[in-house]
Amino acid sequence: MARVRSETQFDVVGEVWRWTGPVPWHVVTLPEPTARRIAASPATGSDAWGRVPVLLSLGATAWRTALVPHDGGYLAPLRPDIRRRERIALGDIVVLRVALLGDAPT
């Protein structure tokens, strides 16, 4: 698993909701203060679409993904296999650990 510095890790609490864009996803909106800190961090790398590579942790599960820019902040996508493993449903309040990786997402 990727190693990250403590100053590039954020614990966030948020509600799981369904983003109904071109490809629907279950997501958690990062709180505005956290989104501002991530955007200002020198460790934040992003691609041409503004996605930020991260290591997310939820319960006992950790995975690499990218935060997606949305309305001036970021969304954390929750894959179906992660939601099943952690028994997460729409409307649940979850605690996510977000660790910036600093490399461009693939």
Contacts in CASP RR format, 6 or more apart in sequence:
PFRMAT RR
TARGET T0000
AUTHOR 0000-0000-0000
METHOD contacts of the structure
MODEL  1
MARVRSETQFDVVGEVWRWTGPVPWHVVTLPEPTARRIAASPATGSDAWG
RVPVLLSLGATAWRTALVPHDGGYLAPLRPDIRRRERIALGDIVVLRVAL
LGDAPT
1 55 0 8 1.000
1 62 0 8 1.000
2 55 0 8 1.000
2 64 0 8 1.000
2 99 0 8 1.000
2 101 0 8 1.000
4 55 0 8 1.000
4 99 0 8 1.000
4 100 0 8 1.000
4 101 0 8 1.000
5 43 0 8 1.000
7 43 0 8 1.000
8 41 0 8 1.000
8 43 0 8 1.000
8 99 0 8 1.000
8 100 0 8 1.000
8 102 0 8 1.000
9 97 0 8 1.000
9 98 0 8 1.000
9 99 0 8 1.000
9 100 0 8 1.000
10 30 0 8 1.000
10 34 0 8 1.000
10 37 0 8 1.000
10 38 0 8 1.000
10 97 0 8 1.000
10 98 0 8 1.000
10 99 0 8 1.000
11 95 0 8 1.000
11 96 0 8 1.000
11 97 0 8 1.000
11 98 0 8 1.000
12 28 0 8 1.000
12 30 0 8 1.000
12 31 0 8 1.000
12 34 0 8 1.000
12 76 0 8 1.000
12 95 0 8 1.000
12 96 0 8 1.000
12 98 0 8 1.000
13 31 0 8 1.000
13 93 0 8 1.000
13 94 0 8 1.000
13 95 0 8 1.000
13 96 0 8 1.000
14 28 0 8 1.000
14 29 0 8 1.000
14 31 0 8 1.000
14 93 0 8 1.000
14 94 0 8 1.000
14 95 0 8 1.000
14 96 0 8 1.000
15 28 0 8 1.000
15 29 0 8 1.000
15 91 0 8 1.000
15 92 0 8 1.000
15 93 0 8 1.000
15 94 0 8 1.000
16 26 0 8 1.000
16 27 0 8 1.000
16 28 0 8 1.000
16 78 0 8 1.000
16 83 0 8 1.000
16 88 0 8 1.000
16 89 0 8 1.000
16 90 0 8 1.000
16 91 0 8 1.000
16 92 0 8 1.000
16 93 0 8 1.000
16 94 0 8 1.000
17 26 0 8 1.000
17 27 0 8 1.000
17 28 0 8 1.000
17 29 0 8 1.000
17 90 0 8 1.000
17 91 0 8 1.000
18 24 0 8 1.000
18 25 0 8 1.000
18 26 0 8 1.000
18 27 0 8 1.000
18 90 0 8 1.000
19 25 0 8 1.000
19 26 0 8 1.000
19 27 0 8 1.000
19 70 0 8 1.000
19 75 0 8 1.000
25 75 0 8 1.000
25 77 0 8 1.000
25 78 0 8 1.000
26 77 0 8 1.000
26 78 0 8 1.000
26 80 0 8 1.000
26 83 0 8 1.000
26 88 0 8 1.000
26 90 0 8 1.000
27 68 0 8 1.000
27 75 0 8 1.000
27 76 0 8 1.000
27 77 0 8 1.000
27 78 0 8 1.000
28 75 0 8 1.000
28 76 0 8 1.000
28 78 0 8 1.000
28 94 0 8 1.000
28 96 0 8 1.000
29 70 0 8 1.000
29 73 0 8 1.000
29 74 0 8 1.000
29 75 0 8 1.000
29 76 0 8 1.000
30 38 0 8 1.000
30 67 0 8 1.000
30 73 0 8 1.000
30 74 0 8 1.000
30 75 0 8 1.000
30 76 0 8 1.000
30 98 0 8 1.000
32 73 0 8 1.000
34 98 0 8 1.000
35 72 0 8 1.000
35 73 0 8 1.000
35 74 0 8 1.000
38 44 0 8 1.000
38 52 0 8 1.000
38 67 0 8 1.000
38 74 0 8 1.000
38 98 0 8 1.000
38 100 0 8 1.000
39 73 0 8 1.000
41 100 0 8 1.000
43 100 0 8 1.000
43 102 0 8 1.000
44 52 0 8 1.000
44 100 0 8 1.000
44 102 0 8 1.000
45 52 0 8 1.000
45 53 0 8 1.000
45 100 0 8 1.000
45 101 0 8 1.000
45 102 0 8 1.000
45 103 0 8 1.000
45 104 0 8 1.000
46 52 0 8 1.000
46 53 0 8 1.000
46 104 0 8 1.000
46 105 0 8 1.000
47 66 0 8 1.000
47 104 0 8 1.000
47 105 0 8 1.000
49 69 0 8 1.000
50 69 0 8 1.000
51 66 0 8 1.000
51 67 0 8 1.000
51 68 0 8 1.000
51 69 0 8 1.000
51 105 0 8 1.000
52 66 0 8 1.000
52 67 0 8 1.000
52 74 0 8 1.000
52 100 0 8 1.000
52 102 0 8 1.000
52 105 0 8 1.000
53 64 0 8 1.000
53 65 0 8 1.000
53 66 0 8 1.000
53 100 0 8 1.000
53 101 0 8 1.000
53 102 0 8 1.000
53 103 0 8 1.000
53 104 0 8 1.000
53 105 0 8 1.000
54 64 0 8 1.000
54 65 0 8 1.000
54 66 0 8 1.000
54 67 0 8 1.000
54 76 0 8 1.000
54 98 0 8 1.000
54 99 0 8 1.000
54 100 0 8 1.000
54 101 0 8 1.000
55 62 0 8 1.000
55 63 0 8 1.000
55 64 0 8 1.000
55 98 0 8 1.000
55 99 0 8 1.000
55 101 0 8 1.000
56 62 0 8 1.000
56 63 0 8 1.000
56 64 0 8 1.000
56 65 0 8 1.000
56 76 0 8 1.000
56 96 0 8 1.000
56 97 0 8 1.000
56 98 0 8 1.000
56 99 0 8 1.000
57 96 0 8 1.000
57 97 0 8 1.000
57 99 0 8 1.000
58 78 0 8 1.000
58 82 0 8 1.000
58 86 0 8 1.000
58 88 0 8 1.000
58 94 0 8 1.000
58 95 0 8 1.000
58 96 0 8 1.000
58 97 0 8 1.000
59 86 0 8 1.000
59 95 0 8 1.000
60 86 0 8 1.000
61 82 0 8 1.000
61 85 0 8 1.000
61 86 0 8 1.000
62 97 0 8 1.000
63 79 0 8 1.000
63 82 0 8 1.000
64 101 0 8 1.000
65 76 0 8 1.000
65 77 0 8 1.000
65 79 0 8 1.000
65 105 0 8 1.000
66 77 0 8 1.000
66 105 0 8 1.000
67 74 0 8 1.000
67 75 0 8 1.000
67 76 0 8 1.000
67 98 0 8 1.000
68 74 0 8 1.000
68 75 0 8 1.000
68 77 0 8 1.000
69 75 0 8 1.000
76 96 0 8 1.000
76 98 0 8 1.000
78 88 0 8 1.000
82 88 0 8 1.000
83 89 0 8 1.000
86 94 0 8 1.000
88 94 0 8 1.000
END
